[in-house]
Amino acid sequence: MYLLNQRKKSKQKNKNVMIDTMIFCYINENLATIN
């Protein structure tokens, strides 16, 4: 429900959240490789 409300409020903000999530996942994958 929260994500749907955010999407209605601001598409630009939602796009930024997607980018942040992609970066976060990328960093996590690299950390997992190091460890």
N, C-alpha and C positions, 0 to 999 in steps of 0.2 A: 504493500500500500504506500509506504513512504517513497519508494523509488518512482512510482507512478505520479505521485503528487509533485515531486521534484521535476519530473519530465514536463509536466504541464506548466510549471512556473517558468522554467528557463531551459531552452534547448541547448544554449551555449554552455551553461553550467553543467548540464548532463554530459555533454561532449567532453568537457574537462575531466569529469569524474571517470569517464571511460579511459581516457589517456592516463590518468593517475593510476588506475587499476592495472593497466597494461604495464606501466613502468614498475609498479610494485611487484607484479608477478615475475617480470624479467629479473629484477633484483633478487627475489627469492630463489629463482632457478640458479642464478650464479652463486649465491651463498650455499645452496645445497651442493653444488659442484665442488666448491672449495672445501667444504666439510666432508 
